[in-house]
Amino acid sequence: MATQQAKSTGKTDYAPPPIEGDFYRIAAVLNDGERTLLKRVREFTEGVIAPVIEDYWSRDAFPFEIIPKMAEVGIGGVGYQGYGAAGGSWLLNGPCRDGVGACRCVGRDVLGRAHGPFGRIDLSVRGRAAEATLAAAHDALRQDRLVRLDGAASRVGDIRWNDDDMPPRGRQLDPQRSEEMDRQRHIRRHQRDLAREEGSNQVKGFVVGKDNPGFSVEKIKTKMALRVVQNGLITLSDCCVPEADRLQNANSFKDTAKVLRMTRTGVAWFAVGCQMGAYEHALRYATERTQFGRPIGGFQLVQDLLVRMLGNVTSTQAMMLRLAQLQDEDVMRDEHASLAKAFCTVKCRETVGYARELLGGNGILLENHIGRFVADAEAIYSYEGTREMNTLIVGKSITGLSAFV
């Protein structure tokens, strides 16, 4: 971040230090090439996204013109190997995927910091649907769909298929980006869905495209959070899907849990970016806002809030650094991802609340940025498994006793 310019407070000239949320210099663990990539992401978020995001957020709209520019940044598929992905480590993937929303530590948190919802426009091979395809599809389906895939997970629906041509029926709530990608005519959008198979009663996965007969989507227009992300209500009515589009390696909920393990780490990075963005905006406000002839950053209670926020940011950054290392070592387990998702999102909620408190009444004004972080934190807290669900996963791991009902 650029150093703040000296401001006159009425008594003395005050030149605040640079605004920096990476207090423990976690980004220093990256090599030179990775830091160069991170710098590009920061420049993109601050130069392209930040100037327009308030307008789109207020209008519940998505800036489609930014998508081609995002591709030029060069972080598509970080952490994945093959199928046109950028490769690299999961440590780099973390801050790069949230890089277009927060602007920090390797990737994911960068995206979350500039503006939370852009962390959801997952550049790593096109999001959670791609993660499911990589993890569970046979190779022919990967080759055919990954280069065009752009969708996300939806809940396990009350739908069904047969062994040959599968006619899933039902309604699916909360698929990401369904409406927005449908508007981009040059992208053939696909949706990864889960369903219980008749007979085995096992949860399995399949890929369904917007061109499939019986597939329709309606934009959800009443959201208070993640307003830039265009969520849709998908209806599947006698929508036949060929056996070739079934995810051949997803034959039980245990298989689909492998995807959740990856996506929960992404949400945890997103939470890091969201609270980092709130902290940096609050810190900037504290150095610029004056009361009684001096910046409010010089008041004890304001500094207390800032340090509480920085402690949350730094602790979650450190947790995610270690989690990314476990992921790179291929030893990350479900309980590791679940603890990170639960802890980081709780701290995110707390941090954005401190930021809103620091700004007082100005904290609810959209032009002061904090309000949208507060709203978006509520969604981050819930999706990819609630705190309670992730707590049960960790609790079973550490006690050896299942508390699931």
C-alpha positions as CSV (number, residue, x, y, z in Angstrom):
1,M,0.0,0.0,0.0
2,A,1.2,3.5,-0.7
3,T,2.5,5.6,2.1
4,Q,-0.1,8.1,3.3
5,Q,0.6,11.7,2.5
6,A,1.4,14.1,5.4
7,K,-1.7,15.9,6.7
8,S,-2.0,19.0,8.7
9,T,-3.9,18.4,12.0
10,G,-4.0,22.1,12.9
11,K,-1.0,21.8,15.2
12,T,1.8,19.7,13.6
13,D,2.3,17.9,10.3
14,Y,1.5,14.2,10.8
15,A,2.9,11.6,8.3
16,P,1.4,8.2,9.3
17,P,3.3,5.0,8.6
18,P,2.4,2.9,5.6
19,I,-0.9,1.0,5.9
20,E,0.2,-2.7,6.1
21,G,-1.9,-5.6,7.2
22,D,0.9,-8.2,6.9
23,F,2.3,-7.3,10.3
24,Y,4.4,-10.5,10.6
25,R,5.6,-10.4,7.0
26,I,4.1,-13.7,6.1
27,A,4.4,-12.9,2.4
28,A,8.2,-13.1,2.9
29,V,7.9,-16.9,2.8
30,L,7.3,-16.6,-0.9
31,N,10.1,-16.7,-3.5
32,D,10.9,-13.8,-5.7
33,G,8.6,-15.0,-8.6
34,E,5.7,-15.5,-6.3
35,R,6.1,-12.1,-4.7
36,T,6.1,-10.6,-8.2
37,L,2.8,-12.3,-9.0
38,L,1.4,-11.1,-5.7
39,K,2.4,-7.6,-6.5
40,R,0.5,-7.8,-9.8
41,V,-2.6,-9.0,-8.0
42,R,-2.4,-6.1,-5.6
43,E,-2.0,-3.6,-8.4
44,F,-5.0,-5.1,-10.1
45,T,-7.2,-5.0,-7.1
46,E,-6.3,-1.5,-6.1
47,G,-6.2,0.0,-9.6
48,V,-9.1,-1.9,-11.3
49,I,-11.5,-3.3,-8.7
50,A,-11.4,-0.7,-5.9
51,P,-12.5,2.3,-8.0
52,V,-15.7,0.6,-9.1
53,I,-16.7,-1.8,-6.5
54,E,-18.9,0.4,-4.3
55,D,-21.2,1.2,-7.3
56,Y,-21.6,-2.4,-8.3
57,W,-22.2,-3.5,-4.7
58,S,-24.9,-0.9,-4.2
59,R,-26.6,-2.0,-7.4
60,D,-26.4,-5.7,-6.8
61,A,-24.6,-6.0,-10.1
62,F,-21.4,-7.6,-11.4
63,P,-18.7,-5.8,-13.4
64,F,-18.4,-8.3,-16.3
65,E,-15.9,-6.1,-18.0
66,I,-13.3,-7.0,-15.3
67,I,-13.3,-10.7,-16.0
68,P,-10.9,-10.5,-19.1
69,K,-8.7,-8.2,-17.1
70,M,-8.5,-10.7,-14.3
71,A,-7.3,-13.3,-16.8
72,E,-4.4,-11.1,-17.7
73,V,-3.2,-11.1,-14.1
74,G,-2.1,-14.7,-14.6
75,I,-3.3,-16.5,-11.5
76,G,-5.8,-18.9,-13.1
77,G,-5.4,-22.3,-11.7
78,V,-2.7,-21.6,-9.1
79,G,-2.2,-24.7,-7.0
80,Y,-3.5,-27.1,-9.7
81,Q,-1.5,-29.1,-12.2
82,G,-2.4,-29.8,-15.8
83,Y,-5.5,-28.9,-17.9
84,G,-4.2,-25.4,-18.5
85,A,-3.8,-24.6,-14.8
86,A,-1.0,-22.2,-13.7
87,G,0.4,-24.8,-11.2
88,G,2.5,-23.7,-8.3
89,S,2.0,-24.3,-4.6
90,W,-1.1,-24.2,-2.4
91,L,0.7,-21.6,-0.3
92,L,0.7,-19.4,-3.4
93,N,-2.8,-20.4,-4.2
94,G,-4.1,-19.1,-0.9
95,P,-3.3,-15.4,-1.2
96,C,-3.7,-15.4,-5.0
97,R,-7.3,-16.5,-5.0
98,D,-8.3,-14.0,-2.5
99,G,-5.8,-11.5,-4.0
100,V,-8.5,-9.8,-6.0
101,G,-10.4,-9.2,-2.8
102,A,-8.0,-8.5,0.0
103,C,-4.5,-8.0,-1.4
104,R,-2.2,-9.9,0.8
105,C,-0.2,-13.0,1.7
106,V,0.2,-15.2,-1.4
107,G,-3.1,-14.9,-3.1
108,R,-6.5,-15.7,-1.7
109,D,-6.5,-13.0,0.9
110,V,-5.5,-10.4,-1.6
111,L,-8.7,-10.8,-3.5
112,G,-10.7,-10.7,-0.3
113,R,-9.1,-7.5,0.9
114,A,-9.8,-5.3,-2.1
115,H,-13.4,-6.5,-2.0
116,G,-14.7,-9.7,-0.5
117,P,-16.9,-10.9,-3.3
118,F,-14.1,-11.1,-5.8
119,G,-12.6,-13.8,-3.7
120,R,-15.6,-15.8,-4.8
121,I,-14.8,-15.3,-8.4
122,D,-12.5,-18.2,-8.1
123,L,-9.6,-18.0,-10.5
124,S,-8.2,-21.4,-9.6
125,V,-9.5,-23.3,-12.6
126,R,-12.9,-21.8,-12.3
127,G,-14.0,-22.5,-8.8
128,R,-15.5,-25.3,-6.8
129,A,-17.1,-27.0,-9.7
130,A,-13.7,-27.3,-11.2
131,E,-12.3,-28.6,-8.0
132,A,-15.0,-31.3,-8.0
133,T,-14.2,-32.2,-11.6
134,L,-10.5,-32.4,-10.9
135,A,-11.1,-34.6,-7.8
136,A,-13.8,-36.8,-9.0
137,A,-14.1,-36.9,-12.8
138,H,-12.6,-39.3,-15.2
139,D,-9.9,-37.9,-17.5
140,A,-12.1,-37.5,-20.6
141,L,-14.6,-35.3,-18.7
142,R,-11.8,-33.2,-17.2
143,Q,-10.3,-32.5,-20.7
144,D,-13.7,-31.7,-22.1
145,R,-15.0,-29.5,-19.4
146,L,-12.3,-27.8,-17.4
147,V,-11.3,-25.4,-20.1
148,R,-14.9,-24.1,-20.2
149,L,-16.0,-24.7,-16.6
150,D,-17.4,-21.9,-14.5
151,G,-19.8,-22.8,-11.8
152,A,-19.8,-23.7,-8.1
153,A,-21.1,-26.1,-5.6
154,S,-24.7,-26.4,-4.6
155,R,-26.3,-28.2,-1.8
156,V,-27.1,-31.9,-2.0
157,G,-30.6,-31.7,-3.6
158,D,-33.5,-34.1,-3.2
159,I,-33.0,-35.2,-6.8
160,R,-32.3,-38.6,-8.5
161,W,-30.9,-40.3,-11.5
162,N,-30.8,-43.7,-13.2
163,D,-27.7,-45.6,-14.3
164,D,-28.1,-44.8,-18.0
165,D,-29.5,-41.4,-18.9
166,M,-30.0,-39.7,-15.6
167,P,-33.0,-37.4,-15.1
168,P,-32.3,-35.3,-11.9
169,R,-35.3,-33.4,-10.7
170,G,-35.6,-30.8,-8.0
171,R,-34.5,-27.3,-6.9
172,Q,-31.1,-26.3,-5.8
173,L,-30.4,-23.1,-3.8
174,D,-27.1,-21.3,-3.5
175,P,-25.1,-22.2,-6.6
176,Q,-22.6,-19.4,-7.2
177,R,-22.3,-17.2,-10.2
178,S,-25.1,-19.1,-12.1
179,E,-26.8,-15.9,-13.4
180,E,-23.7,-13.9,-14.0
181,M,-22.0,-16.6,-16.1
182,D,-25.1,-17.2,-18.1
183,R,-24.9,-13.5,-19.3
184,Q,-21.4,-14.1,-20.7
185,R,-22.3,-15.7,-24.0
186,H,-18.7,-16.7,-24.7
187,I,-18.5,-19.0,-21.7
188,R,-20.4,-22.3,-21.8
189,R,-21.3,-22.6,-18.2
190,H,-21.6,-25.8,-16.3
191,Q,-22.9,-26.6,-12.9
192,R,-21.6,-29.3,-10.6
193,D,-24.5,-31.0,-8.7
194,L,-24.8,-33.7,-6.1
195,A,-27.6,-36.2,-5.9
196,R,-28.6,-39.4,-4.2
197,E,-28.6,-42.4,-6.5
198,E,-31.7,-44.6,-6.3
199,G,-30.8,-48.0,-5.1
200,S,-27.5,-47.4,-3.5
201,N,-28.8,-44.2,-1.8
202,Q,-25.2,-42.8,-2.1
203,V,-24.4,-39.2,-2.9
204,K,-22.9,-38.9,-6.3
205,G,-21.9,-36.0,-8.6
206,F,-22.6,-35.0,-12.1
207,V,-22.0,-32.0,-14.4
208,V,-25.0,-30.3,-16.0
209,G,-24.8,-27.4,-18.5
210,K,-27.1,-24.5,-19.0
211,D,-27.9,-25.9,-22.4
212,N,-29.3,-29.1,-21.0
213,P,-33.1,-29.2,-21.5
214,G,-34.9,-28.8,-18.2
215,F,-32.2,-26.7,-16.7
216,S,-33.2,-23.1,-15.7
217,V,-31.9,-20.5,-13.3
218,E,-33.4,-17.4,-11.6
219,K,-31.3,-14.7,-10.0
220,I,-31.7,-14.3,-6.3
221,K,-32.4,-10.5,-5.8
222,T,-32.8,-10.1,-2.0
223,K,-29.3,-10.7,-0.6
224,M,-27.8,-8.6,2.1
225,A,-24.3,-10.1,1.6
226,L,-22.0,-10.8,-1.3
227,R,-24.1,-8.6,-3.5
228,V,-21.6,-8.5,-6.3
229,V,-21.7,-12.3,-6.6
230,Q,-24.7,-13.2,-8.6
231,N,-26.3,-16.2,-7.0
232,G,-29.2,-18.1,-8.6
233,L,-31.9,-20.5,-7.8
234,I,-31.5,-23.5,-10.2
235,T,-34.4,-25.6,-11.2
236,L,-33.9,-29.1,-12.7
237,S,-37.1,-30.4,-14.3
238,D,-36.7,-33.7,-16.1
239,C,-33.2,-32.6,-16.9
240,C,-31.5,-35.6,-18.5
241,V,-27.7,-35.9,-18.0
242,P,-25.8,-38.6,-19.9
243,E,-23.7,-41.2,-18.0
244,A,-20.6,-39.6,-19.5
245,D,-21.2,-36.5,-17.5
246,R,-21.3,-38.3,-14.2
247,L,-18.2,-37.7,-11.9
248,Q,-17.0,-41.3,-12.0
249,N,-14.8,-41.0,-8.9
250,A,-17.5,-39.5,-6.7
251,N,-19.4,-42.5,-5.4
252,S,-20.2,-41.5,-1.9
253,F,-20.4,-38.5,0.4
254,K,-16.9,-39.4,1.6
255,D,-15.7,-38.7,-1.9
256,T,-17.4,-35.4,-2.1
257,A,-15.9,-34.5,1.3
258,K,-12.5,-34.3,-0.4
259,V,-13.8,-31.3,-2.4
260,L,-15.2,-29.7,0.8
261,R,-11.7,-30.1,2.3
262,M,-10.3,-27.9,-0.4
263,T,-13.1,-25.4,-0.6
264,R,-13.1,-24.8,3.2
265,T,-9.5,-23.8,3.0
266,G,-10.5,-21.3,0.4
267,V,-13.2,-19.8,2.5
268,A,-10.8,-19.5,5.4
269,W,-8.4,-17.5,3.2
270,F,-11.3,-15.4,2.1
271,A,-12.0,-14.6,5.8
272,V,-8.4,-13.5,6.2
273,G,-8.7,-11.2,3.3
274,C,-12.0,-9.7,4.3
275,Q,-10.8,-8.8,7.8
276,M,-7.5,-7.5,6.4
277,G,-9.4,-5.2,4.2
278,A,-11.6,-4.0,7.1
279,Y,-8.5,-3.5,9.2
280,E,-6.6,-1.5,6.6
281,H,-9.6,0.8,5.8
282,A,-10.2,1.3,9.6
283,L,-6.5,2.2,10.1
284,R,-6.5,4.6,7.2
285,Y,-9.7,6.3,8.7
286,A,-8.1,6.5,12.1
287,T,-5.0,8.4,10.7
288,E,-7.2,10.8,8.6
289,R,-10.2,11.5,10.8
290,T,-9.5,14.3,13.3
291,Q,-11.2,15.2,16.5
292,F,-10.1,18.0,18.9
293,G,-7.3,19.0,16.6
294,R,-5.6,15.6,16.2
295,P,-6.2,12.2,14.4
296,I,-8.4,9.8,16.3
297,G,-5.7,7.2,15.9
298,G,-4.0,8.9,18.8
299,F,-6.8,8.0,21.2
300,Q,-6.3,5.0,23.5
301,L,-9.6,3.3,22.8
302,V,-9.1,3.6,19.0
303,Q,-5.7,2.1,19.3
304,D,-7.2,-0.7,21.4
305,L,-9.6,-1.6,18.6
306,L,-6.9,-1.5,16.0
307,V,-4.6,-3.8,17.9
308,R,-7.5,-6.3,18.5
309,M,-8.1,-6.3,14.8
310,L,-4.5,-6.7,13.9
311,G,-4.2,-9.6,16.3
312,N,-7.1,-11.4,14.6
313,V,-5.6,-10.8,11.2
314,T,-2.2,-12.0,12.1
315,S,-3.3,-15.1,14.0
316,T,-5.5,-16.2,11.1
317,Q,-2.7,-15.5,8.6
318,A,-0.3,-17.6,10.6
319,M,-2.9,-20.5,10.8
320,M,-3.5,-20.4,7.1
321,L,0.2,-20.3,6.3
322,R,0.7,-23.6,8.2
323,L,-2.5,-25.1,6.7
324,A,-1.2,-24.3,3.2
325,Q,2.1,-26.1,4.1
326,L,0.2,-29.1,5.2
327,Q,-1.7,-29.0,1.9
328,D,1.5,-28.8,-0.1
329,E,2.8,-31.8,1.9
330,D,-0.4,-33.7,1.1
331,V,-1.1,-34.4,4.8
332,M,-4.0,-32.0,5.4
333,R,-7.0,-33.7,6.8
334,D,-10.7,-32.8,7.0
335,E,-10.3,-31.6,10.6
336,H,-7.5,-29.3,9.7
337,A,-9.6,-27.5,7.0
338,S,-12.6,-27.5,9.3
339,L,-10.7,-25.8,12.2
340,A,-9.4,-23.2,9.9
341,K,-12.8,-22.4,8.4
342,A,-14.5,-22.2,11.8
343,F,-11.8,-20.2,13.5
344,C,-11.0,-17.7,10.7
345,T,-14.6,-16.9,9.9
346,V,-15.4,-16.3,13.6
347,K,-12.4,-13.9,13.8
348,C,-13.5,-12.3,10.6
349,R,-16.9,-11.5,12.0
350,E,-15.3,-10.1,15.1
351,T,-12.7,-8.0,13.2
352,V,-15.2,-6.3,10.9
353,G,-17.3,-5.5,13.9
354,Y,-14.4,-3.7,15.5
355,A,-13.9,-1.8,12.3
356,R,-17.5,-0.7,12.2
357,E,-17.2,0.3,15.8
358,L,-14.1,2.4,15.2
359,L,-15.8,4.4,12.4
360,G,-18.9,5.1,14.6
361,G,-21.9,6.2,12.6
362,N,-19.7,6.6,9.5
363,G,-19.2,2.9,9.5
364,I,-22.6,2.2,8.0
365,L,-21.9,4.5,5.0
366,L,-21.0,2.6,1.9
367,E,-18.4,5.1,0.8
368,N,-16.4,4.3,3.9
369,H,-16.1,0.6,2.7
370,I,-16.6,-1.1,6.1
371,G,-20.3,-1.7,5.7
372,R,-19.9,-4.2,2.9
373,F,-17.2,-6.1,4.7
374,V,-19.6,-6.4,7.7
375,A,-22.4,-7.7,5.4
376,D,-20.1,-10.1,3.5
377,A,-18.7,-11.5,6.7
378,E,-22.1,-12.9,7.5
379,A,-22.1,-15.0,4.4
380,I,-18.5,-16.1,4.9
381,Y,-19.4,-17.3,8.4
382,S,-22.1,-19.7,7.1
383,Y,-21.2,-21.3,3.7
384,E,-18.9,-24.3,3.2
385,G,-20.2,-25.7,6.5
386,T,-21.4,-23.7,9.5
387,R,-19.3,-23.2,12.5
388,E,-21.3,-25.8,14.3
389,M,-20.8,-28.4,11.6
390,N,-17.1,-27.8,11.4
391,T,-16.8,-27.9,15.2
392,L,-18.3,-31.4,15.1
393,I,-15.7,-32.6,12.6
394,V,-12.9,-31.3,14.7
395,G,-14.5,-32.5,17.9
396,K,-14.7,-36.1,16.6
397,S,-11.1,-35.9,15.6
398,I,-9.7,-34.8,19.0
399,T,-12.0,-37.0,21.2
400,G,-12.5,-40.0,19.0
401,L,-16.3,-39.7,19.7
402,S,-18.9,-38.7,17.1
403,A,-21.4,-36.1,18.3
404,F,-23.3,-36.1,15.0
405,V,-27.0,-36.9,15.3
